[in-house]
Amino acid sequence: MMKKEVILVVDYGTSNVRVNAIDTDNGDILHSASKKYLVKSIKSGYAEISVDHLWDFSQECMGRVMEQMAEYEEPAAIAFSFFGDNLIPVDRKGNALNDCILCTDSRGAEEAEYICSMIPEEEQKKIIGDTYMPYKFGAKLLWYKNHVEEADKKAVAYDTQQQYIFRKLGLSPVNDYTMAARKQLCTLENQTWSKRFLDVLGISEEALGTEIIATGEIAGYVNTYGDVRFKKVLPVIAGGHDCDVGLIGMGVIDESYSILGDITGTFDHVGYLSAGIVNLSIERPESPLRSYNGPLPNTSVCLGAIPTAGATLEWFMREINEDTSQEAYRKYWDSVQFEGGSTVLVHPTLDGNRGKIEGIGVTTTKRDMFQAVIEALTFENRRLIEDCESCRKTKVESVRIGGGAANSDEWMQLRADVSGKRIERMKNIQISSLGAAVLAAVRIGKYQSLDEAVEHMVHVADVFIPDLEVHEKYEKKYKGFMEKMGYTKEEKSYEI
């Protein structure tokens, strides 16, 4: 039997790590293993993951996948997908001095204010394409320097989990284009560390990692992944930020295409890749979208997000329904009727205690509230689609979707009905893993170009067409949602 080339992708999510063995012929997942890690919150606003869990759980999943593989399935490379805006300070030997401080951690509020006081917002926008908030990498870094005894003496580098995992593999702690950009300290124009920001933070370029490579480049070679041994030496593809490689995993690789990508999960990200250097905060200051260096040379990612999309639904199921099982979800999906007639209205953005529930009466049921949560998240999603459409050079006709929300036929149809767009569900909904595998397949020579790799590995499974009658009913409710929530241009901001 002929050998089948497989890409092993280590996909770090905000709640679990997963290893997928992806077929380079068609993009299918042949084998998969995942393990959930605990998000620790020792104080209000804190959110951390054990660095031991990040590394040990990925080893365990890699071992389980290798045990599942058949003799004719041959690993050809290892690739990665990472969540962004996270920080791991390390010492001279590369040992972690703290657990991984997550993207959702907001302890750096005072530090963000200090950065903004030292670098005016307009100057920040010109340099990094955005302005500082507590969640961003530099705010966490400055918090660590300000609050941990002898931090400046012990911490020689401030890694993302990408760099830390590469250290564990015995490789150089490189940044790829996208993870460097997600540090929000990298200039848009030439992808080098901003001296202006480094001076304010009081750190050197070496502390961030001087080597920045393309997302699809080889970061090194290994014959083991921790305790897991391979039969041959494998190239390690740098991989990148989960949203950015996720766009590739949906085939959203050119702005001239009439499609957007929607990466669903804890966040709901909607965006596209654009050629050249794009700075939406300067070019389109009225837009809530942000842009930063993309995974391909001379590209930009243009992106918006609902910060607590999946988390809002999970909150309802956990705190209101008190049952988060798949059976509980299925019970709701089987009973709701999305016809635009519900009176319950939810503001689904729970970060910063901004959430609201309106229109509840004595006959309101949990089913009504579940439906209202789903509708509100879908309204917010439509806003993102409209924001993207207003920034693009071409009209949007279709939205491709991957991630957890894509599992629900009902939600896919509602998204079509509310947005009025054609919704395309991907065959492989683990799009971040697939995007990393696509880049790897090109780098190892399986395909001669990204277009060729996408043609073979990226596929749409199902298409959902808007029901025009239902769409008309939701038009009125959508406008009411926008008015009730008091959205204005100034308030339309998303943390990506």
C-alpha positions in Angstrom: 0.0 0.0 0.0 1.3 3.5 -0.9 2.3 5.7 2.0 -0.2 8.5 2.9 1.5 11.8 3.9 0.1 13.3 7.1 0.6 16.6 8.8 0.6 16.5 12.6 -1.0 19.7 13.9 -0.8 20.8 17.5 -3.8 23.2 18.0 -3.8 25.3 21.2 -7.2 26.6 22.0 -8.2 28.7 25.0 -9.8 25.7 26.8 -8.0 22.7 25.4 -5.1 21.4 23.3 -5.8 19.1 20.4 -3.5 17.2 18.0 -4.9 16.3 14.6 -3.4 14.1 12.0 -4.5 15.7 8.7 -4.5 14.0 5.3 -2.5 16.1 2.8 -4.5 14.7 -0.1 -7.9 16.0 1.0 -7.6 17.9 4.3 -9.5 15.3 6.3 -8.7 14.6 9.9 -7.6 11.0 10.1 -6.9 10.9 13.8 -7.4 13.3 16.7 -6.9 13.6 20.4 -7.6 16.5 22.8 -7.3 17.3 26.5 -9.0 20.1 28.3 -6.9 22.3 30.7 -8.1 24.3 33.7 -8.1 28.0 33.4 -7.1 29.4 36.8 -8.3 32.7 38.2 -6.6 33.3 41.5 -7.9 36.9 41.6 -10.6 38.9 39.8 -9.4 39.6 36.3 -6.7 36.9 36.4 -6.7 34.1 33.8 -3.8 31.6 33.6 -3.1 28.1 32.2 -0.4 25.9 33.7 2.6 25.8 31.5 3.1 22.2 32.5 -0.4 21.4 31.2 0.3 23.2 27.9 3.4 21.1 27.3 2.4 17.8 29.0 -1.1 17.6 27.5 0.2 18.3 24.0 2.7 15.4 24.5 -0.1 13.1 25.7 -2.3 14.0 22.7 0.6 13.5 20.3 1.3 10.1 21.8 -2.4 9.1 21.5 -2.5 10.2 17.8 0.7 8.3 17.0 -0.8 5.2 18.5 -3.9 5.5 16.3 -1.9 5.9 13.0 -1.8 3.0 10.6 1.5 1.7 9.1 0.8 3.3 5.7 0.2 6.7 7.3 3.5 8.6 7.5 4.0 11.9 9.3 5.6 14.5 7.0 5.7 17.5 9.3 4.5 19.1 12.5 2.6 22.3 12.4 0.9 24.6 15.0 -2.0 26.8 15.7 -1.8 29.1 18.7 -4.2 31.4 20.6 -2.9 35.0 20.8 -2.1 37.7 23.3 -0.6 35.4 25.9 2.6 35.8 27.9 5.1 33.4 29.6 8.2 35.0 31.1 11.2 32.7 31.0 14.7 32.7 32.7 18.1 32.3 31.2 17.7 28.6 30.8 14.3 28.9 29.1 12.3 27.8 32.2 8.9 29.4 32.8 8.8 31.9 35.7 5.0 32.1 35.7 2.1 30.2 34.2 0.8 31.3 30.9 -1.1 34.6 31.3 -4.1 34.4 28.9 -5.5 36.7 26.3 -8.6 37.2 28.6 -6.5 38.3 31.6 -7.1 42.0 32.4 -4.8 42.6 35.3 -2.7 45.1 33.2 -5.3 47.9 33.3 -3.0 50.4 35.0 -0.2 49.4 32.8 -2.3 49.9 29.7 -3.2 53.4 30.9 0.5 54.1 31.5 1.4 53.0 27.9 -1.4 55.2 26.5 -0.2 58.2 28.6 3.4 57.8 27.2 2.4 57.1 23.6 -0.6 59.0 22.3 -3.3 56.9 20.7 -2.9 58.3 17.3 0.8 57.5 17.4 0.0 53.9 18.6 -2.3 53.5 15.6 0.4 54.5 13.2 2.9 52.1 14.7 0.8 49.0 15.5 -2.5 49.7 14.0 -4.4 49.7 17.3 -4.4 51.2 20.8 -3.6 49.6 24.1 -6.0 47.8 26.4 -5.4 45.7 29.5 -5.7 42.4 27.5 -2.7 43.2 25.2 0.7 41.6 25.5 2.6 44.7 26.4 0.3 45.5 29.3 0.8 42.0 30.8 4.5 42.3 30.3 4.7 45.6 32.1 2.5 44.3 34.9 4.9 41.4 35.4 7.9 43.8 35.6 6.0 46.1 38.0 4.6 43.5 40.4 7.0 40.5 40.5 10.1 40.9 42.7 13.4 41.0 40.8 11.5 40.4 37.5 14.1 42.4 35.6 16.9 40.2 36.9 15.2 36.8 36.4 13.2 37.2 33.2 15.4 37.4 30.2 12.6 36.8 27.7 8.9 37.3 27.4 7.5 34.4 25.3 4.2 33.6 23.7 3.2 29.9 24.0 4.6 29.5 20.5 8.1 30.5 21.6 7.8 28.5 24.9 6.8 25.3 23.1 9.6 25.7 20.6 12.0 26.0 23.5 10.6 22.7 24.9 11.3 21.1 21.5 14.9 22.3 21.6 14.4 24.9 18.9 15.1 28.6 18.6 12.2 30.6 20.2 11.1 32.3 16.9 8.0 34.4 16.4 6.0 33.9 13.2 4.6 36.9 11.4 1.2 36.6 13.1 2.3 35.9 16.7 4.8 38.7 16.5 1.9 41.0 15.4 -0.3 39.7 18.2 2.3 41.0 20.7 1.1 44.5 19.6 4.7 45.8 19.8 5.6 45.1 16.2 5.5 47.9 13.5 3.1 47.3 10.7 5.3 48.7 8.0 8.4 46.5 8.4 7.6 43.8 11.0 10.3 44.9 13.4 10.0 45.6 17.1 9.0 49.2 17.8 11.8 51.1 19.6 9.2 53.6 20.8 7.2 50.8 22.6 10.3 49.0 23.8 11.6 52.2 25.4 8.3 52.7 27.3 8.3 49.1 28.5 12.0 49.1 29.3 12.9 45.9 27.4 15.2 44.9 24.6 14.4 43.3 21.3 16.1 40.2 22.5 13.6 39.8 25.2 10.8 39.5 22.6 12.7 37.3 20.2 14.7 38.8 17.4 13.9 36.1 14.8 10.6 36.7 13.1 9.8 34.2 10.3 7.0 33.6 7.8 4.1 31.6 9.3 4.6 28.7 6.8 8.4 28.6 7.3 10.4 25.8 8.9 11.4 26.6 12.5 13.6 23.6 12.9 13.7 19.8 12.8 12.9 17.2 15.5 12.7 13.4 15.8 10.9 13.5 19.1 8.0 15.5 20.6 8.9 15.3 24.3 8.5 11.6 25.2 7.0 10.8 21.8 9.6 9.4 19.3 9.1 9.6 15.5 10.6 7.1 13.0 12.3 10.0 11.1 13.3 13.6 11.5 10.3 15.9 10.9 10.3 19.6 9.9 8.5 21.9 12.4 6.4 24.5 10.6 6.2 27.7 12.6 2.4 27.9 12.3 0.6 30.9 13.7 -2.3 32.7 15.3 -5.4 30.5 15.2 -7.6 33.1 13.5 -5.1 33.9 10.8 -4.3 30.3 9.9 -8.1 29.6 10.2 -8.8 32.0 7.3 -6.4 29.9 5.2 -8.3 26.8 6.4 -11.4 28.2 4.9 -9.7 29.3 1.7 -10.1 33.0 2.4 -6.8 33.9 1.0 -7.6 36.7 -1.4 -9.7 39.8 -0.9 -10.9 39.6 -4.5 -12.9 36.5 -3.5 -16.5 37.4 -2.5 -16.2 35.5 0.8 -15.5 36.2 4.4 -14.2 33.8 7.0 -16.0 33.3 10.4 -14.0 31.5 13.1 -16.4 30.6 15.9 -15.5 29.6 19.4 -15.0 31.5 22.7 -14.6 34.5 20.5 -16.4 34.9 17.2 -14.0 36.3 14.7 -15.0 37.5 11.2 -12.5 38.8 8.7 -10.4 38.3 5.6 -6.9 38.5 4.2 -5.9 41.6 2.2 -2.8 42.2 0.0 -0.2 44.7 1.2 0.1 46.6 4.4 -3.4 47.7 5.7 -3.9 50.0 8.7 -7.7 50.2 9.1 -7.4 52.3 12.3 -5.9 55.1 10.1 -7.5 54.4 6.7 -11.0 53.6 8.1 -11.1 55.1 11.7 -14.8 54.8 11.9 -14.6 51.0 11.5 -14.3 48.7 14.6 -12.2 46.3 12.6 -8.5 46.1 13.2 -5.7 45.0 10.8 -2.2 43.6 11.4 0.5 41.6 9.6 -0.9 38.5 8.0 0.4 34.9 7.8 1.6 35.3 4.2 4.3 37.7 3.0 3.0 41.2 2.3 -0.5 40.5 3.5 -2.7 41.9 6.3 -5.4 40.3 8.4 -8.6 42.5 8.7 -10.6 41.2 11.6 -13.4 42.0 14.0 -14.6 39.9 17.0 -17.4 39.3 19.5 -15.3 38.9 22.7 -17.5 36.5 24.6 -19.6 34.8 21.9 -19.1 31.1 22.9 -18.6 32.1 26.5 -22.0 33.8 26.6 -23.8 30.7 25.5 -21.7 28.6 27.8 -22.6 31.0 30.7 -26.3 30.5 30.0 -26.1 26.7 29.9 -23.9 26.6 33.0 -25.5 29.2 35.2 -29.2 29.4 34.0 -29.8 26.0 32.6 -27.3 24.2 35.1 -26.6 21.6 32.5 -23.9 21.9 29.8 -24.2 18.4 28.3 -24.7 17.8 24.6 -28.1 16.4 25.4 -29.1 19.7 27.0 -28.0 21.7 24.0 -29.8 19.3 21.7 -33.0 19.7 23.7 -33.0 23.4 23.1 -32.1 23.2 19.4 -34.9 20.8 18.9 -37.5 23.1 20.5 -36.6 26.6 19.4 -38.3 28.3 16.4 -36.4 31.1 14.9 -39.1 33.2 13.3 -38.3 36.7 14.7 -41.2 37.0 17.1 -39.6 36.7 20.5 -39.8 39.7 22.9 -36.7 38.7 24.9 -33.6 40.7 24.0 -30.1 39.9 25.2 -26.9 42.1 25.1 -24.5 39.2 24.7 -21.2 40.9 25.4 -20.5 39.8 29.0 -17.0 41.2 29.3 -16.8 44.2 31.6 -20.2 43.4 33.1 -21.9 44.9 30.0 -24.5 42.1 29.5 -28.2 42.8 29.6 -31.5 40.8 29.4 -34.7 42.7 28.5 -38.3 41.9 27.8 -38.7 39.1 30.3 -42.3 38.4 31.6 -44.0 35.9 33.9 -44.4 33.4 31.0 -40.7 33.7 29.8 -39.0 30.3 29.7 -35.4 29.1 29.6 -36.1 28.2 26.0 -37.1 31.8 25.3 -33.8 33.0 26.9 -31.7 30.4 25.0 -33.3 31.6 21.7 -32.6 35.2 22.6 -29.0 34.5 23.4 -28.6 32.8 20.0 -30.4 35.6 18.2 -28.3 38.3 19.9 -25.0 36.5 19.0 -26.3 36.2 15.4 -27.1 39.9 15.3 -23.6 40.7 16.6 -22.2 38.4 13.9 -24.2 40.3 11.2 -22.7 43.6 12.5 -19.2 42.1 11.9 -20.1 41.0 8.4 -21.4 44.5 7.6 -18.3 46.0 9.1 -16.1 43.8 6.9 -18.2 44.5 3.8 -17.8 48.3 4.3 -14.0 48.0 4.4 -13.5 45.6 1.5 -13.0 46.4 -2.2 -15.5 43.6 -3.2 -19.0 42.7 -2.2 -19.5 39.8 0.2 -21.8 37.1 -1.1 -20.8 34.1 1.1 -19.5 33.6 4.7 -17.6 30.4 5.4 -17.8 29.1 8.9 -15.7 26.8 11.0 -15.4 26.1 14.7 -17.8 24.9 17.4 -20.9 26.8 16.2 -20.7 25.1 12.8 -22.0 21.9 14.4 -25.5 23.3 14.6 -27.6 23.2 11.4 -30.2 25.4 13.1 -27.6 28.1 13.9 -26.2 28.0 10.4 -29.6 28.6 8.9 -30.4 31.4 11.3 -27.1 33.1 10.3 -28.2 32.9 6.7 -31.6 34.2 7.5 -30.4 37.1 9.6 -27.4 38.2 7.5 -29.0 37.6 4.1 -25.8 35.9 3.0 -25.0 32.5 1.7 -23.5 30.5 4.7 -21.0 27.8 3.8 -20.1 25.2 6.4 -16.6 23.7 6.0 -16.1 20.0 5.6 -13.3 20.1 8.2 -14.6 22.6 10.8 -11.3 22.5 12.7 -10.2 25.2 10.4 -7.2 26.5 12.4 -5.6 23.0 12.3 -6.4 22.7 8.6 -4.9 26.1 7.8 -1.7 25.2 9.5 -1.7 21.9 7.6 -2.2 23.6 4.3 0.8 25.9 4.9 2.9 22.8 5.9 1.8 20.9 2.8 3.1 23.7 0.6 6.4 24.1 2.5 7.3 20.3 2.3 6.6 20.4 -1.5 3.3 18.4 -1.6 1.8 21.3 -3.5 3.6 24.0 -5.5 1.4 26.9 -4.4 -1.1 27.9 -1.7 -3.9 28.0 -4.3 -3.2 24.4 -5.3 -3.1 23.2 -1.7 -6.4 25.0 -0.9 -8.0 23.5 -4.0 -7.1 19.9 -2.8 -7.5 20.3 1.0 -10.2 22.9 1.7 -13.8 22.0 1.0 -17.3 23.3 1.7 -19.6 20.6 3.0 -23.0 22.3 3.3 -24.6 25.5 2.0 -27.4 27.4 3.8 -29.4 29.8 1.7 -31.4 32.7 3.3 -35.2 32.2 3.6 -36.3 35.6 2.4 -39.5 35.6 4.3 -37.8 34.9 7.6 -35.0 37.4 6.7 -37.7 40.1 6.4 -39.1 39.3 9.8 -35.6 39.5 11.3 -34.8 42.8 9.6 -37.2 44.6 12.0 -35.8 42.8 15.1 -32.2 43.4 14.0 -32.9 47.2 13.7 -34.6 47.1 17.1 -31.5 45.3 18.6 -29.2 48.0 17.2 -31.4 50.8 18.7 -32.0 49.1 22.0 -28.3 48.4 22.5 -27.5 52.1 21.7 -24.8 51.2 19.2 -23.0 54.2 17.7 -19.8 54.5 15.7 -17.9 55.3 18.9 -19.3 52.3 20.7 -18.6 49.8 18.0 -15.4 48.5 19.2 -14.2 44.9 19.6 -11.2 43.4 21.3 -9.5 41.0 18.9 
